[in-house]
Amino acid sequence: MKLLIEIVNGKPLAHPALEENVLSAFPEGIPSNFEKFEKTKTTLRPSFYQKTTFEYIKNENDVWTDVWSLVDMTEEEKTAKNNFVIAETNKAKDFRIKMCQNNLLECIKQNDLIGAEVWQKCIDDHNSWTIQSVDPIGPELPKYPSKNTITGEWGFNTGPIISLFTPFK
């Protein structure tokens, strides 16, 4: 896959294009202001309040490429990210409460009063839980109860917590 980039006054005009797309647009031949481009992947991993950015640079082989760097988010971007995390966490909390309610009803139907009590506690724990801060790993919601399939005893999951979201890439 060959890429080309349009150059105007020594600077890239837009994003790279596939050579076959440029040939489709210009069947008479590739215009002289299109130059070779080689895509690079970033290996940078931004922290919670960073993002990746790039600029197009012409390298020593006379080929354009993208050079990646990390930049800190602006205060507005940080606020937007925090608001997104809070909104998504609250959606997850609401979904989990509905799941607990469904399981509570199922325990009541099966006359499993201990299970019903455990699921009610889970609902209460979720209803009283509020996000305290935006944690880059992901807020930890209350644990779900589980029933031991061998003993039939109820308890709360003590296994690893699965993050509700992953930080932005």
C-alpha positions in Angstrom: 0.0 0.0 0.0 1.6 3.2 -1.2 0.7 6.5 0.3 1.1 10.0 -1.1 0.6 13.4 0.5 -0.2 16.7 -1.3 2.3 19.4 -0.7 1.6 23.1 -1.2 4.2 25.8 -0.5 6.4 23.1 1.1 3.8 22.0 3.6 1.4 19.1 3.6 -2.1 20.2 2.6 -4.2 17.4 4.1 -3.9 13.8 5.2 -2.1 11.1 3.2 -4.0 9.4 0.4 -3.7 5.9 -1.2 -1.8 6.1 -4.4 -4.6 4.3 -6.3 -7.1 7.0 -5.0 -4.9 9.7 -6.3 -4.6 7.9 -9.7 -8.4 7.6 -9.7 -8.7 11.4 -9.2 -6.0 12.2 -11.7 -6.1 9.5 -14.4 -3.6 11.4 -16.5 -0.9 10.9 -13.8 0.0 11.8 -10.3 0.5 15.6 -10.0 4.1 16.7 -9.2 3.0 18.2 -5.9 2.1 14.8 -4.4 5.1 13.2 -2.6 5.8 9.8 -1.0 4.5 9.3 2.5 5.2 6.5 5.1 2.9 6.0 7.9 4.3 5.4 11.4 2.5 4.0 14.4 3.0 5.7 17.7 4.3 3.7 20.6 3.6 6.5 23.0 1.2 5.8 25.8 -0.4 8.9 27.2 -1.2 9.3 30.8 -4.8 9.9 31.9 -4.6 13.6 31.1 -2.4 13.5 28.0 -3.1 12.9 24.4 -1.1 12.0 21.3 -0.6 14.4 18.5 1.5 14.4 15.4 3.0 16.6 12.7 4.2 15.7 9.2 7.9 15.9 8.7 10.1 15.2 5.7 12.8 12.8 6.7 16.4 12.5 5.5 15.3 10.1 2.7 13.0 12.8 1.3 9.9 11.0 2.4 7.1 12.5 4.5 6.2 10.8 7.7 4.2 11.5 10.9 6.1 12.2 14.0 4.2 11.6 17.2 4.4 13.4 20.6 2.5 13.7 23.8 0.8 16.8 24.9 -1.0 17.7 28.1 -4.8 18.1 27.8 -6.2 21.6 28.3 -8.3 22.3 31.3 -11.4 22.2 29.1 -10.3 18.7 27.8 -9.7 17.5 31.3 -13.1 18.7 32.4 -14.7 17.0 29.4 -12.9 13.8 30.1 -13.9 13.8 33.8 -17.5 14.5 32.8 -17.4 11.6 30.4 -16.0 9.2 33.0 -18.6 10.3 35.6 -21.5 10.0 33.1 -20.3 6.5 31.9 -19.8 5.3 35.5 -23.3 6.5 36.5 -24.7 4.6 33.5 -22.9 1.5 34.6 -24.2 2.0 38.1 -27.8 2.3 36.9 -27.4 -0.8 34.7 -26.0 -2.8 37.6 -28.9 -1.7 39.9 -31.3 -3.0 37.2 -29.4 -6.3 37.1 -29.6 -6.5 40.9 -33.3 -5.8 40.8 -33.8 -8.6 38.3 -31.8 -11.0 40.4 -33.7 -10.0 43.5 -37.1 -10.7 41.8 -35.8 -14.1 40.6 -34.7 -15.0 44.2 -38.2 -14.0 45.5 -39.8 -16.2 42.8 -37.6 -19.1 43.9 -38.4 -18.4 47.5 -34.6 -17.9 48.1 -34.9 -15.4 51.0 -31.2 -15.3 51.8 -30.5 -14.6 48.1 -33.1 -11.9 48.0 -31.6 -10.3 51.1 -28.1 -10.4 49.5 -29.4 -8.8 46.3 -31.2 -6.1 48.2 -28.0 -5.3 50.0 -26.3 -5.0 46.6 -29.0 -2.6 45.4 -28.7 -0.6 48.6 -24.8 -0.5 48.3 -25.2 0.7 44.7 -27.8 3.3 45.5 -25.7 4.8 48.3 -22.4 4.7 46.2 -21.3 8.0 44.6 -18.2 8.6 42.5 -15.7 10.4 44.8 -13.1 11.3 42.2 -12.1 10.4 38.7 -9.6 7.6 39.1 -7.5 6.9 35.9 -7.9 3.1 36.5 -11.6 3.4 36.7 -14.0 3.9 39.6 -14.6 0.8 41.7 -18.4 0.1 42.0 -19.7 -2.1 44.8 -19.2 -5.8 44.2 -21.9 -8.2 43.0 -22.9 -11.1 45.2 -22.3 -14.6 44.1 -23.6 -18.0 45.0 -21.3 -20.9 45.6 -22.5 -23.6 43.3 -21.3 -26.3 45.6 -22.4 -25.1 49.1 -25.2 -22.9 47.9 -23.9 -20.1 50.2 -24.2 -16.5 49.2 -21.3 -14.0 49.4 -19.8 -11.0 47.7 -17.4 -11.5 44.8 -13.8 -11.0 46.0 -12.3 -11.7 42.7 -10.5 -9.0 40.5 -12.5 -5.9 39.7 -13.1 -5.4 36.0 -12.7 -1.8 35.0 -15.8 -0.3 33.4 -13.8 1.6 30.9 -10.3 1.9 29.6 -8.4 5.2 29.5 -8.4 7.0 26.1 -5.7 5.9 23.7 
